[in-house]
Amino acid sequence: MSEDAEPPRVVIADDQALVRGGFAMILGAAGIPVVAEAANGAEAVTEVLRHRPDVALLDIRMPEMDGLEATRRILAAPATRSCRVIILTTFDLDQYVYAALTAGASGFLLKDVSPEQLVAAVRLVRAGDALLAPSITRRLIARFAPPAADRQALQADLSGLTPRELEVLQLLARGLSNAELADELTLSEATVKTHVARILAKLQLRDRVQAVVLAYETGLAGPGQRGTG
């Protein structure tokens, strides 16, 4: 109910006016205010800094500045560091999408997303949840993550985690939800949430999507892992 009482505020950036208008209409009908629209990445950064929304929907390919650079600038600015970025793309295996995730984006949506999925996605990332479908996440990261030879320097990033936290992170990389994690580890959901929160805090990560990316980049998780989705 809190979502309804205080809906996420959104900025939409896409160089196609019809896409912007359509998404704005869908979100508005669901009670989610679109506080600004932008036609390119530079405008997107300006509007996000001005309005400080909860969520920014950014097209990956835009004139003047693409969604990747816009994501970096938005999340580097202290005033908008807490903004959640969703990347809009036409392709679900786009190397720029992977780059955007490593830059701090909270997930991505295909442009042919249904109205219900769009609304759910905005609410999900605002709450800090993972947005990417597990199967797509694994394909994307397996294809574009650095090869094993380049991962060794990143191992130290995980040195502060306890054995249990490493286990939770490895399961997160398989796309498991909190309920599935609790089932797998025979723990309560509340305990799992605590473990996830500690992992994110220790690794200074924004959300679960970044945790999944890091698990693959450090070699903790690998392309051959089997998941639930």
TINUVO-776079 format. One record per atom (N, C-alpha, C): x, z, y; atom name. Coordinates in pm, whole numbers, plus 50000, padded with zeros to 5 digits. Example, Ala and Ser with C-alpha at 12.3 -4.5 7.8 and 13.67 -1.06 7.14 Angstrom:
// residues 2
- u;w;v;a
- 51319;50780;49431;N
- 51230;50780;49550;CA
- 51320;50780;49670;C
- 51285;50708;49775;N
- 51367;50714;49894;CA
- 51290;50787;50003;C
// end
This chain:
// residues 229
- u;w;v;a
- 50082;50000;49879;N
- 50000;50000;50000;CA
- 50085;50000;50126;C
- 50207;50057;50114;N
- 50294;50062;50231;CA
- 50329;49923;50279;C
- 50338;49827;50184;N
- 50368;49690;50221;CA
- 50258;49635;50312;C
- 50131;49671;50279;N
- 50021;49622;50360;CA
- 50021;49687;50497;C
- 50059;49819;50500;N
- 50058;49892;50627;CA
- 50167;49841;50720;C
- 50280;49804;50663;N
- 50392;49756;50744;CA
- 50452;49631;50678;C
- 50390;49517;50699;N
- 50437;49395;50633;CA
- 50574;49352;50684;C
- 50652;49283;50601;N
- 50783;49233;50646;CA
- 50768;49129;50755;C
- 50855;49132;50853;N
- 50857;49032;50960;CA
- 50957;48924;50920;C
- 50919;48798;50943;N
- 50996;48686;50888;CA
- 51034;48583;50995;C
- 51154;48527;50981;N
- 51197;48409;51058;CA
- 51216;48295;50958;C
- 51165;48176;50990;N
- 51176;48059;50903;CA
- 51262;47953;50972;C
- 51362;47902;50900;N
- 51447;47795;50955;CA
- 51450;47677;50859;C
- 51404;47561;50906;N
- 51405;47438;50829;CA
- 51397;47322;50928;C
- 51469;47213;50900;N
- 51467;47104;50996;CA
- 51340;47019;50985;C
- 51254;47048;50888;N
- 51127;46978;50876;CA
- 51014;47066;50928;C
- 50949;47020;51034;N
- 50842;47099;51095;CA
- 50728;47126;50998;C
- 50699;47030;50910;N
- 50590;47050;50815;CA
- 50620;47163;50717;C
- 50746;47174;50676;N
- 50784;47282;50585;CA
- 50770;47416;50655;C
- 50825;47423;50776;N
- 50815;47548;50854;CA
- 50669;47588;50873;C
- 50589;47492;50918;N
- 50449;47522;50947;CA
- 50372;47563;50823;C
- 50400;47495;50712;N
- 50331;47529;50587;CA
- 50365;47669;50539;C
- 50493;47702;50542;N
- 50534;47836;50499;CA
- 50478;47943;50593;C
- 50480;47915;50723;N
- 50428;48011;50820;CA
- 50279;48036;50798;C
- 50206;47929;50768;N
- 50062;47941;50744;CA
- 50034;48024;50619;C
- 50112;47999;50513;N
- 50094;48074;50388;CA
- 50122;48223;50409;C
- 50234;48252;50476;N
- 50271;48392;50498;CA
- 50171;48461;50591;C
- 50130;48390;50697;N
- 50033;48446;50790;CA
- 49902;48481;50721;C
- 49856;48394;50630;N
- 49732;48418;50557;CA
- 49742;48542;50468;C
- 49865;48575;50429;N
- 49887;48693;50344;CA
- 49915;48818;50428;C
- 49905;48805;50559;N
- 49927;48920;50647;CA
- 50072;48947;50677;C
- 50159;48847;50653;N
- 50303;48862;50680;CA
- 50335;48782;50807;C
- 50370;48848;50917;N
- 50394;48777;51042;CA
- 50525;48699;51045;C
- 50518;48572;51087;N
- 50637;48491;51112;CA
- 50666;48503;51262;C
- 50774;48572;51296;N
- 50801;48605;51436;CA
- 50872;48493;51509;C
- 50933;48397;51434;N
- 51000;48284;51498;CA
- 51028;48176;51396;C
- 51041;48051;51447;N
- 51080;47938;51364;CA
- 51202;47872;51427;C
- 51284;47809;51343;N
- 51405;47742;51391;CA
- 51422;47610;51319;C
- 51480;47511;51389;N
- 51497;47377;51332;CA
- 51637;47352;51279;C
- 51731;47447;51304;N
- 51866;47433;51251;CA
- 51930;47571;51238;C
- 52048;47574;51179;N
- 52113;47701;51153;CA
- 52149;47780;51278;C
- 52193;47709;51381;N
- 52230;47777;51506;CA
- 52109;47846;51567;C
- 51996;47774;51569;N
- 51873;47835;51621;CA
- 51832;47954;51534;C
- 51852;47941;51404;N
- 51815;48049;51311;CA
- 51891;48177;51345;C
- 52022;48164;51366;N
- 52103;48281;51400;CA
- 52053;48344;51530;C
- 52026;48261;51629;N
- 51977;48309;51758;CA
- 51845;48384;51743;C
- 51751;48324;51668;N
- 51619;48386;51652;CA
- 51626;48515;51570;C
- 51710;48518;51468;N
- 51723;48639;51388;CA
- 51784;48752;51472;C
- 51885;48719;51551;N
- 51945;48821;51638;CA
- 51846;48871;51743;C
- 51760;48780;51788;N
- 51662;48817;51891;CA
- 51551;48905;51834;C
- 51499;48867;51717;N
- 51380;48934;51664;CA
- 51410;49038;51557;C
- 51529;49034;51499;N
- 51569;49128;51394;CA
- 51462;49141;51285;C
- 51431;49031;51217;N
- 51328;49036;51114;CA
- 51376;49107;50988;C
- 51283;49134;50899;N
- 51319;49193;50770;CA
- 51372;49086;50675;C
- 51317;48964;50686;N
- 51353;48855;50596;CA
- 51372;48726;50674;C
- 51476;48649;50639;N
- 51497;48516;50697;CA
- 51492;48413;50584;C
- 51405;48314;50600;N
- 51398;48201;50506;CA
- 51479;48088;50565;C
- 51589;48050;50501;N
- 51680;47951;50557;CA
- 51696;47831;50465;C
- 51672;47711;50519;N
- 51701;47590;50444;CA
- 51852;47580;50426;C
- 51897;47534;50308;N
- 52042;47526;50285;CA
- 52105;47413;50364;C
- 52031;47301;50380;N
- 52086;47186;50452;CA
- 52012;47165;50582;C
- 52081;47195;50693;N
- 52022;47177;50826;CA
- 52126;47118;50920;C
- 52083;47047;51025;N
- 52178;46993;51122;CA
- 52243;47103;51205;C
- 52355;47070;51267;N
- 52432;47160;51356;CA
- 52500;47275;51283;C
- 52422;47348;51203;N
- 52480;47456;51121;CA
- 52394;47469;50997;C
- 52458;47470;50879;N
- 52379;47478;50756;CA
- 52339;47623;50726;C
- 52256;47637;50623;N
- 52206;47770;50588;CA
- 52312;47865;50541;C
- 52418;47811;50483;N
- 52528;47895;50435;CA
- 52600;47964;50550;C
- 52639;47885;50651;N
- 52707;47944;50767;CA
- 52614;48037;50844;C
- 52487;47998;50852;N
- 52389;48084;50920;CA
- 52377;48218;50848;C
- 52376;48214;50715;N
- 52369;48338;50635;CA
- 52489;48427;50667;C
- 52608;48367;50666;N
- 52730;48446;50696;CA
- 52721;48514;50832;C
- 52678;48436;50933;N
- 52675;48492;51069;CA
- 52568;48600;51084;C
- 52453;48578;51021;N
- 52345;48677;51031;CA
- 52388;48808;50966;C
- 52449;48801;50848;N
- 52484;48922;50775;CA
- 52614;48986;50825;C
- 52687;48914;50907;N
- 52810;48971;50966;CA
- 52779;49047;51094;C
- 52665;49017;51156;N
- 52629;49083;51282;CA
- 52572;49222;51255;C
- 52627;49326;51316;N
- 52579;49463;51290;CA
- 52428;49478;51310;C
- 52372;49411;51409;N
- 52230;49426;51439;CA
- 52139;49367;51332;C
- 52191;49271;51255;N
- 52104;49203;51157;CA
- 52159;49213;51014;C
- 52249;49306;50994;N
- 52311;49319;50861;CA
- 52210;49355;50753;C
- 52102;49423;50793;N
- 52002;49466;50693;CA
- 51898;49358;50665;C
- 51905;49246;50735;N
- 51810;49137;50712;CA
- 51834;49078;50573;C
- 51727;49049;50501;N
- 51738;48986;50370;CA
- 51724;48834;50388;C
- 51815;48760;50331;N
- 51813;48614;50345;CA
- 51769;48549;50214;C
- 51669;48462;50225;N
- 51628;48379;50112;CA
- 51664;48235;50146;C
- 51737;48170;50057;N
- 51777;48031;50077;CA
- 51671;47937;50020;C
- 51634;47837;50100;N
- 51539;47735;50056;CA
- 51617;47611;50014;C
- 51586;47557;49896;N
- 51658;47440;49848;CA
- 51565;47351;49765;C
- 51608;47228;49748;N
- 51533;47134;49666;CA
- 51584;47135;49522;C
- 51704;47187;49503;N
- 51766;47184;49371;CA
- 51799;47324;49324;C
- 51771;47354;49196;N
- 51795;47490;49147;CA
- 51937;47511;49097;C
- 52019;47405;49094;N
- 52160;47422;49055;CA
- 52250;47361;49163;C
- 52239;47415;49279;N
- 52311;47364;49394;CA
- 52430;47456;49421;C
- 52552;47399;49424;N
- 52670;47484;49444;CA
- 52663;47560;49577;C
- 52592;47506;49674;N
- 52581;47576;49802;CA
- 52494;47700;49790;C
- 52401;47698;49696;N
- 52318;47816;49673;CA
- 52405;47929;49620;C
- 52494;47897;49525;N
- 52585;48000;49473;CA
- 52672;48054;49586;C
- 52722;47966;49671;N
- 52804;48010;49784;CA
- 52724;48101;49876;C
- 52595;48069;49894;N
- 52511;48152;49980;CA
- 52490;48290;49919;C
- 52475;48296;49787;N
- 52459;48425;49721;CA
- 52584;48510;49739;C
- 52702;48449;49725;N
- 52826;48525;49743;CA
- 52845;48565;49889;C
- 52781;48491;49980;N
- 52789;48526;50122;CA
- 52693;48638;50157;C
- 52604;48673;50064;N
- 52515;48786;50088;CA
- 52367;48755;50083;C
- 52329;48631;50057;N
- 52186;48599;50045;CA
- 52126;48675;49928;C
- 51999;48709;49939;N
- 51933;48789;49837;CA
- 51866;48706;49729;C
- 51875;48575;49740;N
- 51815;48490;49638;CA
- 51781;48355;49695;C
- 51714;48273;49613;N
- 51675;48142;49664;CA
- 51541;48099;49607;C
- 51475;48009;49678;N
- 51347;47954;49637;CA
- 51354;47803;49642;C
- 51289;47739;49546;N
- 51274;47595;49555;CA
- 51163;47565;49655;C
- 51174;47452;49724;N
- 51077;47421;49830;CA
- 50937;47393;49777;C
- 50926;47363;49647;N
- 50792;47340;49592;CA
- 50731;47468;49535;C
- 50781;47582;49582;N
- 50730;47713;49539;CA
- 50579;47723;49569;C
- 50507;47795;49483;N
- 50364;47813;49506;CA
- 50344;47917;49617;C
- 50228;47914;49684;N
- 50201;48015;49789;CA
- 50217;48157;49737;C
- 50168;48182;49616;N
- 50177;48318;49560;CA
- 50322;48359;49539;C
- 50404;48266;49490;N
- 50545;48296;49467;CA
- 50620;48321;49597;C
- 50585;48245;49701;N
- 50649;48263;49831;CA
- 50621;48403;49887;C
- 50496;48441;49884;N
- 50457;48574;49935;CA
- 50524;48684;49854;C
- 50521;48669;49721;N
- 50582;48771;49634;CA
- 50732;48781;49658;C
- 50798;48664;49681;N
- 50943;48662;49701;CA
- 50982;48737;49828;C
- 50908;48714;49936;N
- 50937;48782;50063;CA
- 50922;48933;50047;C
- 50818;48974;49978;N
- 50798;49118;49958;CA
- 50904;49178;49865;C
- 50942;49101;49763;N
- 51044;49149;49669;CA
- 51178;49173;49736;C
- 51227;49074;49812;N
- 51360;49092;49872;CA
- 51356;49198;49981;C
- 51244;49210;50049;N
- 51231;49316;50150;CA
- 51248;49453;50084;C
- 51200;49464;49959;N
- 51211;49591;49887;CA
- 51347;49608;49820;C
- 51433;49503;49828;N
- 51567;49512;49771;CA
- 51576;49471;49626;C
- 51469;49411;49572;N
- 51470;49370;49433;CA
- 51536;49233;49416;C
- 51568;49201;49290;N
- 51625;49070;49259;CA
- 51517;48963;49271;C
- 51557;48847;49319;N
- 51461;48738;49336;CA
- 51482;48627;49233;C
- 51605;48604;49193;N
- 51634;48492;49104;CA
- 51582;48518;48962;C
- 51521;48419;48904;N
- 51481;48429;48764;CA
- 51608;48443;48679;C
- 51609;48533;48581;N
- 51731;48556;48501;CA
- 51791;48429;48443;C
- 51709;48340;48389;N
- 51763;48219;48326;CA
- 51832;48130;48428;C
- 51772;48119;48548;N
- 51831;48036;48654;CA
- 51958;48103;48706;C
- 51954;48235;48720;N
- 52072;48308;48767;CA
- 52191;48282;48677;C
- 52169;48293;48547;N
- 52279;48275;48452;CA
- 52335;48133;48457;C
- 52245;48033;48463;N
- 52291;47894;48468;CA
- 52371;47870;48596;C
- 52319;47921;48707;N
- 52383;47899;48837;CA
- 52522;47960;48839;C
- 52532;48087;48797;N
- 52659;48158;48804;CA
- 52757;48106;48699;C
- 52705;48073;48579;N
- 52794;48020;48475;CA
- 52856;47889;48521;C
- 52782;47811;48599;N
- 52832;47681;48642;CA
- 52930;47691;48758;C
- 52905;47783;48850;N
- 52984;47783;48973;CA
- 53076;47903;48992;C
- 53067;48005;48907;N
- 53156;48121;48920;CA
- 53301;48077;48895;C
- 53398;48145;48954;N
- 53538;48106;48934;CA
- 53578;48122;48788;C
- 53672;48040;48739;N
- 53717;48051;48599;CA
- 53787;48183;48575;C
- 53797;48218;48446;N
- 53851;48349;48408;CA
- 53987;48377;48470;C
- 54070;48274;48484;N
- 54206;48293;48538;CA
- 54203;48344;48681;C
- 54094;48314;48752;N
- 54085;48356;48892;CA
- 54016;48491;48909;C
- 53974;48551;48798;N
- 53895;48674;48809;CA
- 53978;48801;48807;C
- 54103;48792;48760;N
- 54179;48913;48735;CA
- 54192;49003;48859;C
- 54212;48941;48974;N
- 54231;49020;49097;CA
- 54108;49099;49135;C
- 53992;49059;49080;N
- 53868;49126;49116;CA
- 53838;49247;49027;C
- 53915;49265;48919;N
- 53885;49373;48825;CA
- 53885;49509;48893;C
- 53975;49527;48990;N
- 53987;49656;49058;CA
- 53858;49696;49129;C
- 53776;49598;49164;N
- 53651;49627;49233;CA
- 53561;49721;49152;C
- 53575;49718;49019;N
- 53487;49796;48933;CA
- 53549;49928;48889;C
- 53670;49957;48935;N
- 53742;50074;48885;CA
- 53674;50206;48921;C
- 53591;50206;49024;N
- 53525;50331;49065;CA
- 53398;50362;48988;C
- 53357;50271;48899;N
- 53234;50292;48824;CA
- 53259;50374;48697;C
- 53161;50456;48661;N
- 53169;50532;48536;CA
- 53138;50436;48420;C
- 53172;50475;48295;N
- 53139;50390;48180;CA
- 52990;50356;48174;C
- 52905;50454;48205;N
- 52760;50430;48204;CA
- 52721;50328;48311;C
- 52781;50342;48429;N
- 52749;50248;48537;CA
- 52795;50106;48503;C
- 52910;50095;48436;N
- 52956;49963;48391;CA
- 52859;49902;48292;C
- 52805;49987;48205;N
- 52708;49941;48106;CA
- 52580;49891;48175;C
- 52534;49967;48274;N
- 52414;49928;48350;CA
- 52439;49796;48423;C
- 52556;49783;48484;N
- 52588;49660;48557;CA
- 52590;49539;48463;C
- 52644;49559;48344;N
- 52650;49450;48247;CA
- 52508;49406;48207;C
- 52419;49502;48192;N
- 52280;49470;48157;CA
- 52207;49407;48275;C
- 52239;49452;48395;N
- 52182;49390;48515;CA
- 52215;49240;48518;C
- 52337;49207;48479;N
- 52381;49068;48481;CA
- 52304;48982;48382;C
- 52240;49046;48284;N
- 52156;48972;48190;CA
- 52016;48952;48245;C
- 51990;49007;48364;N
- 51861;48987;48428;CA
- 51756;49090;48389;C
- 51798;49202;48333;N
- 51701;49304;48290;CA
- 51641;49377;48410;C
- 51512;49405;48402;N
- 51442;49483;48504;CA
- 51473;49631;48481;C
- 51432;49718;48574;N
- 51454;49861;48556;CA
- 51387;49912;48429;C
- 51265;49863;48403;N
- 51192;49907;48283;CA
- 51266;49865;48157;C
- 51319;49742;48156;N
- 51393;49692;48040;CA
- 51525;49766;48023;C
- 51590;49798;48137;N
- 51713;49876;48132;CA
- 51687;50014;48071;C
- 51579;50077;48115;N
- 51542;50209;48065;CA
- 51519;50205;47914;C
- 51453;50099;47869;N
- 51425;50080;47727;CA
- 51553;50064;47648;C
- 51640;49978;47699;N
- 51766;49945;47630;CA
- 51857;50067;47619;C
- 51859;50151;47725;N
- 51952;50264;47730;CA
- 51888;50397;47691;C
- 51759;50394;47656;N
- 51683;50514;47625;CA
- 51693;50618;47738;C
- 51665;50571;47858;N
- 51667;50656;47977;CA
- 51533;50642;48049;C
- 51506;50733;48141;N
- 51385;50718;48223;CA
- 51411;50612;48330;C
- 51304;50553;48382;N
- 51319;50453;48488;CA
- 51381;50515;48612;C
- 51347;50641;48638;N
- 51403;50710;48756;CA
- 51554;50722;48744;C
- 51602;50753;48624;N
- 51747;50765;48601;CA
- 51815;50630;48619;C
- 51750;50525;48566;N
- 51805;50390;48581;CA
- 51815;50354;48729;C
- 51710;50382;48806;N
- 51711;50351;48950;CA
- 51826;50422;49020;C
- 51853;50546;48977;N
- 51965;50622;49035;CA
- 52097;50555;49003;C
- 52114;50512;48878;N
- 52238;50443;48838;CA
- 52256;50315;48919;C
- 52149;50236;48933;N
- 52157;50110;49007;CA
- 52193;50138;49153;C
- 52129;50237;49212;N
- 52156;50271;49352;CA
- 52303;50313;49370;C
- 52357;50388;49275;N
- 52497;50432;49284;CA
- 52593;50314;49270;C
- 52560;50223;49180;N
- 52643;50103;49162;CA
- 52648;50023;49292;C
- 52531;50001;49352;N
- 52526;49924;49477;CA
- 52604;49995;49588;C
- 52590;50128;49594;N
- 52660;50204;49699;CA
- 52811;50200;49678;C
- 52856;50223;49554;N
- 53000;50225;49527;CA
- 53065;50090;49552;C
- 52994;49983;49518;N
- 53051;49849;49533;CA
- 53017;49787;49667;C
- 52943;49863;49749;N
- 52903;49817;49883;CA
- 52830;49683;49875;C
- 52732;49678;49786;N
- 52653;49558;49766;CA
- 52514;49575;49827;C
- 52459;49464;49873;N
- 52329;49466;49939;CA
- 52214;49487;49842;C
- 52222;49422;49724;N
- 52110;49429;49631;CA
- 52154;49387;49491;C
- 52057;49378;49400;N
- 52086;49348;49260;CA
- 52144;49207;49242;C
- 52103;49114;49325;N
- 52155;48977;49313;CA
- 52306;48977;49333;C
- 52353;49048;49434;N
- 52497;49055;49458;CA
- 52568;49126;49343;C
- 52500;49224;49282;N
- 52560;49293;49167;CA
- 52579;49196;49050;C
- 52480;49109;49028;N
- 52490;49010;48921;CA
- 52606;48914;48949;C
- 52615;48866;49073;N
- 52724;48775;49111;CA
- 52860;48841;49084;C
- 52875;48966;49126;N
- 53002;49036;49108;CA
- 53035;49056;48960;C
- 52933;49086;48880;N
- 52956;49106;48736;CA
- 53014;48980;48673;C
- 52966;48865;48715;N
- 53020;48739;48662;CA
- 53158;48710;48719;C
- 53176;48735;48848;N
- 53304;48701;48911;CA
- 53418;48787;48859;C
- 53388;48910;48819;N
- 53494;48998;48768;CA
- 53517;48980;48619;C
- 53429;48902;48553;N
- 53444;48882;48410;CA
- 53373;48988;48327;C
- 53306;49085;48393;N
- 53230;49186;48318;CA
- 53118;49119;48239;C
- 53059;49017;48301;N
- 52958;48936;48233;CA
- 53013;48795;48221;C
- 52968;48722;48119;N
- 53016;48587;48100;CA
- 52903;48490;48070;C
- 52929;48362;48085;N
- 52828;48259;48063;CA
- 52765;48264;47925;C
- 52837;48317;47827;N
- 52783;48318;47691;CA
- 52688;48433;47663;C
- 52674;48525;47758;N
- 52588;48641;47734;CA
- 52444;48598;47716;C
- 52375;48667;47630;N
- 52234;48636;47610;CA
- 52152;48733;47693;C
- 52044;48685;47749;N
- 51958;48769;47831;CA
- 51816;48765;47781;C
- 51726;48819;47863;N
- 51587;48828;47824;CA
- 51507;48712;47878;C
- 51560;48637;47974;N
- 51485;48528;48035;CA
- 51556;48403;48020;C
// end
